[in-house]
Amino acid sequence: MQRRDLLRILGGAALGTATAPAVLRGRYRLFAQSQSQYSARTIRLMQESPVVDMLCQFAFADGREQGTPRADQWLRNPNTFTAADFEAFKSSGVKTLALGRGASSYEQMLRFLAEWNGFIASRPDWFVRVDDVEDLRSTRRDGRLGIMLTTQNAEHFRTAADVATFHQLGQRLAQLTYNVQNRIGAGFLEHNDGGLTIFGHDILAAMERVGMTVDLSHCADRTTLDGIAAAKKPPVFTHAAARGLMPGYTRCKSDEAIRALAQKGGVMGIAFIRFMIRPEPPVTVEHVVDHIDYVIRLVGAEHVGIGSDLDMAGLGAPIPRAGEPLGIASQVNFDRYKPYYAADGGVHVDGMNHPKRLFDLVEAMGRRRYSDDTIRLVLGGNFIRAVAASWVPTPA
């Protein structure tokens, strides 16, 4: 590989450092601040794959800092988002990220979409709002970052007619519930799961009519299975993990649910949340790959992908204490979350608290002799296939 080709692939640097990669015995150091070195194969696969993170917060873990988080500043004043910020995101290798907003009201979701549509439109040379599959594929060709407008709740749908409104505004995926009960069904923290409601069936049907993907990641077991059974197009778990490796933890998906999802052509994204991957530390990238292996053995390589549920620095939002937002209404429910934290206070997998964490994942898959084709499917090919099918509107 020629040095100029490496520079083209790597884009020069990460986290605002315009430094050429150091060549070290056939492996390459991607940015000066990191000691990580990646194989030429990993770099090639990350460069040529349509890498999709189906839940990635548009931030660098600065929500913990005092003052206004940079992500909020960027939305309020897009001019504060600089070329260095853009290069920091691009250095991750992610071509498209799904935002996964936790919408709790009609008005809140309108505001969210207005802010993000304005931000994306402010720099069409850097960003593309992902409306269709061609937008997903274009990011690999033109170097822009694809942003998919998605939600982790569907409470903003007051009626089935609202689904078409939000689709027109750019929303392409909705998770039916978050952690607790809503009008559609039960979240995984509920003690009583009555399944998908009549209203929930109406919302799901409306989503499929307009071409909006159904996400069941946080849904309780019966609601999950009801949603899959009702779906005529591939549903997804954007960010989850295998309960077979986490017995008794209901946030992870059962074998029954994973099989049912695969039978409908769906895809399950593996989250990089430490307490979803292993019941106690240490939790490494190898344990993440254990979950990928598990899904592949259960239903095949065509049904697993990535949904990190982290920001670009790998920390993610802290789990709220009892009584705080996000649907954790009691200490009992908080305890059922079973959170535990990394040394820096984050919820990330050890060693994956940096933008290049997907390079680490590809290295780990390579150590297990995954083929190039399988790695490409996991990195984004599977989710692109699933949303391509679910985004086709159904004639009235």
C-alpha positions in Angstrom: 0.0 0.0 0.0 1.4 3.4 -1.0 1.8 6.1 1.7 -0.5 8.5 -0.3 -3.2 5.8 -0.3 -3.0 5.4 3.4 -3.3 9.2 3.9 -6.3 9.2 1.6 -8.0 6.3 3.5 -7.3 7.7 7.0 -8.1 11.3 6.2 -5.0 12.4 7.9 -5.9 12.2 11.6 -8.4 12.0 14.4 -9.7 14.3 17.0 -8.4 17.4 15.2 -4.8 16.2 14.8 -3.6 16.4 11.2 -0.8 13.8 11.5 0.2 11.2 9.0 -0.1 7.6 10.2 3.1 5.9 11.4 3.9 2.6 9.6 4.8 0.0 12.1 5.5 -3.5 10.8 2.5 -3.6 8.6 0.2 -2.0 11.2 -0.7 1.6 11.3 -1.1 4.1 14.2 -4.1 6.1 13.3 -3.6 9.2 15.5 -0.9 10.6 17.7 -2.9 10.5 20.9 -3.5 6.7 20.7 -1.2 3.8 21.0 -3.6 1.6 19.0 -2.3 0.1 15.8 -4.5 -1.4 13.2 -3.8 -3.9 10.4 -4.0 -2.9 6.8 -7.0 -5.3 6.5 -8.9 -3.5 9.3 -8.2 -0.1 7.7 -9.3 -1.4 4.3 -12.5 -2.9 5.6 -13.5 0.3 7.5 -12.7 2.4 4.5 -14.7 0.3 2.0 -17.6 -0.7 4.1 -20.8 1.3 4.5 -20.3 1.6 8.2 -23.6 2.3 10.0 -24.0 2.8 13.8 -27.7 2.4 14.4 -27.6 4.3 17.7 -24.8 6.8 18.2 -25.1 10.1 20.1 -23.8 13.1 18.2 -21.4 14.3 20.9 -18.0 13.8 22.5 -19.1 13.0 26.1 -19.1 16.7 27.0 -22.6 16.5 28.5 -20.8 15.8 31.8 -19.0 19.2 31.7 -20.4 22.3 33.3 -22.2 24.7 31.0 -24.0 24.0 27.7 -22.9 20.7 26.0 -21.2 21.3 22.7 -23.9 19.3 20.9 -26.5 21.8 22.1 -24.3 24.7 21.0 -23.9 23.2 17.6 -27.6 22.9 17.1 -28.3 26.5 18.3 -25.5 27.9 16.2 -24.3 25.6 13.5 -21.4 27.9 12.8 -19.8 26.7 16.0 -19.3 23.2 14.5 -15.9 23.5 12.9 -13.9 21.6 10.3 -11.9 20.1 13.2 -15.2 18.8 14.7 -16.2 17.3 11.4 -12.8 15.5 11.0 -13.2 14.2 14.5 -16.4 12.5 13.6 -15.1 11.3 10.2 -12.0 9.8 11.8 -14.3 7.2 13.6 -14.9 5.4 10.3 -18.7 5.7 10.8 -20.4 6.6 7.5 -23.9 7.0 9.0 -25.1 7.4 12.5 -28.7 7.2 13.8 -29.4 9.7 16.6 -32.1 7.8 18.6 -33.8 10.8 20.3 -36.0 10.0 23.3 -39.1 11.9 22.1 -41.7 12.3 24.9 -44.2 14.6 23.2 -45.4 15.8 19.8 -44.0 19.3 20.4 -40.7 18.1 21.6 -40.2 15.9 18.5 -41.2 18.8 16.2 -38.5 20.9 17.9 -35.9 18.1 17.6 -36.5 17.6 13.9 -36.5 21.4 13.2 -33.1 21.7 15.0 -31.5 18.8 13.2 -32.9 19.6 9.8 -31.5 23.1 10.2 -28.1 21.8 11.3 -27.8 19.3 8.5 -28.9 21.9 5.9 -26.3 24.4 7.2 -23.5 22.2 5.8 -24.6 20.2 2.9 -20.9 19.6 2.0 -20.5 17.8 5.4 -23.8 16.2 6.1 -26.6 14.3 4.4 -30.0 13.6 6.0 -30.6 9.9 5.3 -34.0 9.7 3.7 -33.4 6.6 1.5 -31.0 3.8 0.8 -29.2 5.8 -1.9 -28.3 8.4 0.8 -26.8 5.6 2.9 -24.7 4.4 0.0 -23.6 7.9 -1.1 -21.7 8.6 2.2 -19.0 6.1 1.2 -18.6 7.8 -2.2 -18.7 11.5 -1.3 -17.2 11.6 2.2 -20.2 13.2 3.9 -21.6 12.0 7.2 -25.0 10.5 7.0 -27.4 11.4 9.9 -30.5 9.3 10.3 -33.3 10.9 12.3 -34.7 8.3 14.7 -36.3 8.1 18.1 -36.2 5.8 21.1 -39.9 6.3 21.8 -43.1 6.7 19.9 -45.1 8.8 22.3 -45.1 11.7 19.9 -47.5 9.8 17.7 -50.8 11.1 19.0 -52.7 9.4 16.2 -51.7 7.1 13.4 -52.0 10.1 11.0 -49.0 11.7 12.9 -46.7 9.0 11.5 -47.0 10.4 8.0 -46.3 13.9 9.3 -43.1 13.0 11.0 -42.0 10.8 8.0 -42.3 13.9 5.8 -40.1 15.8 8.3 -37.4 13.2 7.9 -38.0 10.6 10.6 -37.1 7.1 9.3 -37.2 4.9 12.4 -39.1 4.8 15.7 -38.7 2.6 18.7 -42.2 1.6 19.8 -41.5 2.0 23.6 -38.7 3.1 25.8 -38.3 1.6 29.3 -41.9 1.7 30.6 -45.5 1.4 29.4 -46.9 3.8 26.8 -50.0 3.7 24.6 -48.3 1.3 22.2 -47.0 -1.4 24.6 -44.7 -2.2 27.5 -41.0 -1.3 28.0 -38.7 -3.8 29.4 -38.8 -2.4 33.0 -42.5 -3.1 33.3 -43.6 -6.0 35.6 -46.7 -6.6 33.6 -46.4 -6.8 29.9 -49.7 -6.9 28.1 -48.2 -6.9 24.7 -48.8 -4.6 21.7 -52.0 -2.6 22.2 -54.7 -1.9 19.7 -53.3 1.6 19.3 -49.9 0.0 18.9 -51.1 -2.2 16.0 -52.4 1.0 14.4 -49.1 2.8 14.8 -47.1 -0.1 13.5 -49.3 -0.4 10.4 -49.0 3.3 9.8 -45.2 3.2 10.0 -45.1 0.4 7.5 -47.5 2.3 5.1 -45.2 5.3 4.9 -41.9 3.4 5.0 -40.6 3.9 8.6 -38.6 1.2 10.3 -40.1 -0.5 13.5 -37.5 -0.7 16.3 -38.3 -3.0 19.3 -35.0 -2.6 21.3 -36.4 -1.5 24.6 -39.7 -3.3 24.4 -40.7 -6.0 27.0 -40.8 -9.6 25.8 -44.4 -10.0 24.8 -44.5 -6.5 23.2 -41.4 -7.4 21.3 -42.9 -10.7 20.0 -46.3 -9.1 19.2 -44.5 -6.3 17.2 -42.5 -8.9 15.2 -45.6 -10.9 14.5 -47.5 -7.9 13.3 -44.7 -6.6 11.1 -44.9 -7.3 7.4 -41.5 -5.7 6.8 -38.2 -6.3 8.6 -38.3 -4.9 12.1 -35.1 -4.3 14.0 -33.4 -4.2 17.4 -31.1 -1.2 16.8 -29.2 -1.7 20.1 -29.5 -4.8 22.2 -27.5 -7.9 23.3 -28.1 -11.6 23.7 -29.9 -12.8 26.8 -28.3 -16.2 26.3 -25.1 -14.6 27.5 -26.8 -12.4 30.1 -29.4 -14.8 31.8 -32.3 -13.0 33.5 -31.5 -9.5 32.2 -34.6 -8.5 30.3 -33.0 -5.6 28.5 -31.2 -8.2 26.4 -33.2 -10.2 23.8 -34.3 -13.8 24.2 -33.4 -16.5 21.7 -37.1 -16.7 20.9 -37.2 -13.0 20.0 -33.9 -13.1 18.0 -35.2 -16.1 16.0 -38.5 -14.4 15.3 -36.8 -11.2 14.2 -34.6 -13.2 11.8 -37.5 -15.0 10.3 -38.9 -11.5 9.3 -35.6 -10.5 7.8 -34.7 -8.2 10.7 -31.4 -7.3 12.2 -30.1 -7.0 15.8 -27.5 -4.3 16.6 -25.1 -5.1 19.4 -24.8 -2.3 22.0 -21.4 -1.4 23.6 -23.0 -0.9 27.0 -20.9 -2.8 29.6 -23.7 -4.0 31.8 -25.6 -5.4 28.8 -22.5 -7.4 27.6 -21.3 -9.0 30.8 -22.7 -9.2 34.3 -19.5 -8.0 35.9 -16.2 -6.5 34.9 -13.9 -6.8 33.1 -15.8 -6.2 29.8 -13.7 -6.0 26.7 -14.2 -5.9 22.9 -13.8 -9.7 23.0 -17.0 -10.0 25.0 -18.8 -7.8 22.5 -17.7 -10.2 19.8 -19.1 -13.0 21.9 -22.6 -11.5 21.4 -22.0 -11.2 17.7 -20.9 -14.8 17.6 -23.9 -15.8 19.6 -26.4 -14.2 17.1 -24.5 -15.6 14.1 -24.6 -19.1 15.5 -28.3 -18.7 16.4 -29.7 -17.2 13.2 -26.8 -16.5 10.8 -24.5 -13.7 9.8 -27.2 -11.8 7.9 -29.0 -10.7 11.1 -26.5 -8.8 13.3 -25.0 -5.3 13.2 -23.8 -2.4 15.4 -25.8 0.0 17.6 -23.2 1.2 20.1 -25.6 3.4 22.2 -22.6 5.6 22.9 -21.3 9.0 21.9 -18.2 9.3 19.8 -15.9 9.4 22.8 -17.5 6.1 24.0 -18.9 7.3 27.3 -22.6 7.8 26.7 -25.1 9.4 29.0 -24.8 8.3 32.7 -27.7 6.1 33.8 -30.1 8.3 35.8 -30.7 7.8 39.5 -34.2 6.9 40.8 -36.7 9.6 40.1 -34.8 11.2 37.3 -35.9 11.1 33.6 -35.7 8.3 31.0 -38.5 6.3 32.5 -36.8 5.0 35.6 -39.5 5.8 38.1 -38.4 3.9 41.2 -35.4 2.5 42.9 -36.7 -1.0 42.1 -36.6 -0.2 38.4 -33.2 1.4 38.7 -31.9 -1.8 40.4 -33.3 -3.8 37.6 -31.1 -1.9 35.2 -28.1 -3.4 37.0 -25.7 -0.6 36.0 -22.0 -0.5 36.8 -19.5 1.9 35.5 -16.0 2.1 34.1 -13.2 3.8 35.9 -14.0 7.1 34.1 -17.6 7.0 35.1 -18.8 5.9 31.6 -20.9 2.9 30.6 -18.7 1.9 27.7 -16.8 -1.4 27.2 -13.3 -1.3 28.5 -10.9 0.3 26.0 -13.7 1.4 23.7 -14.0 5.0 25.0 -12.6 6.6 21.8 -13.9 7.4 18.3 -12.0 4.5 16.7 -13.7 1.8 18.6 -15.1 0.1 15.5 -11.5 -0.4 14.3 -11.0 -2.3 17.5 -14.1 -4.3 16.8 -12.9 -5.2 13.3 -9.5 -6.3 14.7 -11.3 -8.6 17.2 -13.5 -10.1 14.5 -10.4 -10.6 12.4 -8.7 -12.5 15.3 -11.7 -14.9 15.1 -11.2 -15.4 11.4 -14.3 -13.6 10.3 -14.4 -13.3 6.5 -14.3 -9.9 4.8 -17.9 -10.4 3.6 -19.2 -11.2 7.2 -17.4 -8.1 8.6 -18.9 -5.9 5.9 -22.4 -7.3 6.8 -21.9 -6.6 10.5 -20.5 -3.1 9.9 -23.6 -2.0 8.0 -24.6 -4.2 5.1 -27.2 -6.0 7.1 -28.9 -2.9 8.4 -28.9 -1.3 5.0 -30.7 -4.4 3.6 -33.3 -4.3 6.4 -34.1 -0.6 6.1 -34.1 -0.8 2.3 -37.1 -3.3 2.7 -38.8 -1.4 5.5 -38.5 2.1 3.8 -40.6 1.0 0.8 -44.0 2.6 1.2 -47.0 0.2 1.1 -49.7 1.4 -1.4 -52.9 2.5 0.3 
